[in-house]
C-alpha cells in the first residue's frame, strides 16, 4: 500500500504539472495527457528496465516511443520527475528556444526523447525498427510504444502492424490509448474504428486489454502481463481504456479539451482537485 500511495501521489503531481504547463502558455493538449498519466507513471516508475543517464543508442535497456506526440505535457512531466532533466525546466514548455516544444523533437537534445513525434502514425514504424535492431544486436530488452485511438485512422499504422507480425517482431509492446475521443469529436463519429481487437488479431498480433487505464495498479499489472507475452512469435497490442481529461471533472469524457488550455479560474478548479504532493516546479 505505501508504494501504491507513492505512485498515486506521483500521478496527482503530474496532473498538476500538465495543467500548469498548458495554462502558462495558453496552448497545448491537456485532455489526452491527463488520460495517460497513470500509463506514463507506471512505465517510467515500475515497468521500463532503464539505465541511469541517457544516450540515444539505448543499448541493453528497454525503449519507449511516443507516437501521439501532442500529449507532450505528461511526457515531459514524467521524464523530469524521473530524473532525465530538471523539474524546473517545465517552466519553459512551448516557449521560443525551449527544449520542451509542443511536440517532442530531437534537435534540442532533451534527455529521454529519441524521436520527433508530431505527425501521427509514425511511432509504431520507429518502434519496430528499434525492436529489430535489438534482435540483431542480441539485446533481449523490450520496445514500447503508445498510440492514440484516433491515430489508428492513419494508414501507416496498419502497414507497420502487418510488418511487425509478418516479421515476428515479438519484443514489441504497442499500447493504444482508447478514450474514444479525437480533436474533432468522438472516434465513432469521425471515423469508427470498429473492433480493434479483431483488427489487430487479424493482423497477427497478440491482443490484451487493460480495462481500467486510469487505475495505476491495473496499468502496472496489465503491462507486466504484456511483458510476459513477449518472445512468443507475435508483437503484443495492449488496448488500454482511459478517460480523456481524467482527474479534472470538467475536462472528462469530452473532446473539447483535446487541445485547449484552461483559463485562470479553470486552472484553480483543476489544481484544487489535484492537490500538491511532490512539490510544484
N, C-alpha and C positions, 0 to 999 in steps of 0.2 A: 504493500500500500504506500509506504513512503516514496518509493521510486515512481509509482504511478502519479502521486501528487506532484512530484517534481516535474514530471513530463507535462502534466496538465497546467502547472504554473508557467512552464515554458511556452505552451500553446497560447495561454492568455496574454503573455507579454508580446508574443509575435503578432497577435491580433492588434494590440495597441500600436506596435511599430507600423503595421500596414496602414492603419487609419491615419497615423500622424505623417507618414511619408507622403501619402496621396493628398492629404489636406493641405500640406505646406505649399505645394506647387500647383494645387487645384488641377491635378492631372494624374492619370494612372488608372489601374484596374483593380479595385478592391474586391469585387464580387467573387471571382474565381480564386483570388489569393486567400480570402477568408475561408472558402470552402475546402482548400487543400492544406490548411495549416497543420492538421494532425498528420497528414501524409509526410510533409517535409520534416516535421519534428521527429516522427518515428524513423524516417530514413536516415537522417544525419545523427540522431542520438542513440539509435538502437540497432539499425539494420546494416548499414554500409560498413564493410571492412575497409577502413581508410587509414592512410598514413598521416603522421604529423607533417605539417607543412603542405606545400602544393607544388606539383610540377605538371606540365602539360602532357607528359607521356603516360602517366597514370599506371605504370607497371606494378604488378604484384599488389594491386588493390582494386576494390570494386569501383565502378564508374557510374555516374548519373548524368543523363542528358535531359534537359527541359526542352520539350518541343513547343509547347504553347507559351512562348516567352513573354507574353504580355502580363503574366502573373508574376512578374519580377519582384514586386514588393515582398511577397512571402519568401521568395528565394533569397533575396538579399538579407532579410532579417535573420533567417535561419543560418545562412553562411556566416554572417557576422557573429552571431551568438554561439556558433560552433567553433569560433576561433580563426576563421580564414582571413578576416580583416577587422579593423577597429569598429566597434559598435557605433561610435560617434560619427563614422562616415555615412551612416544612414541619413544624416542631416543634408547630404548633398544629392539625394535622389532627384533625378531628372534635371539637375542644374547644368548649365553650359560648362563643358570641360570636366564634368564629373565622371568617375569610373562607373557610377551607378545610373546608366542610361535607362530609358523607359523599357526598352527591350535589351536583354543582355548581349553584350558584344565582347569580342576578344582583344581588339587592338588597344583597349585601355589597360590590359594586363591585370584584371581583377582576379585575385585568387579564388578558385572554385569554379570559374567559368571556362569551359573548354570549347564551346561553340557559340556563335551568334544565333539567336533564335527569335525571330520576329515574323518571318514568312512561315505560315503554318504548313504542316505536312511533312517537314523535312527531318524531324528529330529521330524518327524510327530508322530511317536510312543510315544516319550517322551512327546510331547505336549498334546497328547490325555490323557496320564496318569495324567499329571498335571491338565488338564481340568476336568477330572473325580474326582480327589481329591478335587478340588474346589467345585464341586457339592455336594460331600459327606460332606464337611465342611460348607455347606450353604453359600459359598463365591460366590457372583454374579459377580465377575470380569472375564475378558476375557483372554484367552491364544492365543498368536500369534506365528506363525512360518513362516520361509522363506525357500524356496527351489529353487535350480537351475532347469532349464528345463531339462538339460542333466541328472540331478539326478533322474528324473522320470523314467529313464530306470532301476532303481533298483526295484526289486520285492517287497521289504519290504514296499515301499511307498503304493502300491496297497492293500496289506494286511491291512495296517493301515487305508487307505481310506475306505475300506469295513467295517472295525470295527467301525470307527467313525460314519458312517451313520447308521449302524445297531444298535448301542447303543445310537443313538440320542445325540451325543456329540455336542450340539448346542451352546456351549460357546467357540468354537474354530474357529479361522480365519487363514487359511493357504494360504500364498501368494506364487505364482510361478513367478520367475523372467524369463520372456520369452524374451531372447535375441537371441535365435536361434543358439547359439554357445556353444561348449564344447571343451575340451582340444585337441581333435584330428580332429576337423573340425566343420562344421555346424551340428546341430542336425538332419537335414533332411538327410545328407549324412551318418552319423554314424549309426543312428537308428531312423527313423522317428517316431515322437510322435503322428502323426495323429491329430485328433481333441481333444484337451484336454477338451474343454467344454463338448463335447459329452461323453467323458470318465468319467469325474467327475460327470456329471449329471446321467449317467448310474449307478454310484456307490452310488447315493443318496444324493449328495451334492447340496447346493445352490451355483450356479456359477455366478460370475460377472467379469467384465473386467475393467482395468484401461488402456485406450488406450495410454495415454501419461505418461509413467512411469518415464520420466526424466523432468517432469514439477511439481514442488513442490506443487503448488496449486491443480493440478489434483490428485496428490497422496493423499494429505490430504482429499480432498473431497471423493475420492474413498474409503479410509479406514474408513471414517465416515459413508459412505453408508454401508460398510461391517458390521460395528458395529451395525447399525440399523437392520440388518438382523439376528443377533444372537438371541437366545432364542425362536426360532420358530420351533424347532424339527429337524433341519439339521445343520451339520457343514457347514461353509462358505469357499469357494475357491475363491481367487482373482487372476485372470490371468493378470499379470502386464507386459505390453510391454515396454521393455527398449532397449537401445543400449549398447552393450559391449564396454567399453573404453570411455563412453560418457564424453565429456568435454575436451578431448585431441585428436585433429583431426587425428593424425596418428595412434591412437590406436582404432579408432571406426570401427564398422562393420566387425571385423575380429577376428578369434580365436587366431591369432598369439600372442596376449598379454594376453591370459588367465593366463599364469604362467611365464612371462618373465619380467625382470627388465629393465628399461631404462638406457642407458649409460649417461655419463655426458652431452653430447650435447642434447640428447633427453630429459633429465630432465629439462634443461633450457628452451627448447621449450615448454614443458608441463606446467612449472611454469609460463611462460610468458602468457599463455592462461588462467591461473587461478591466478590472482594477489592476494597478501596477503590481507586479510580482518580482521581477528580476532587476528592476530599475530602468527608467526611461533613459534614452540617449540624449 
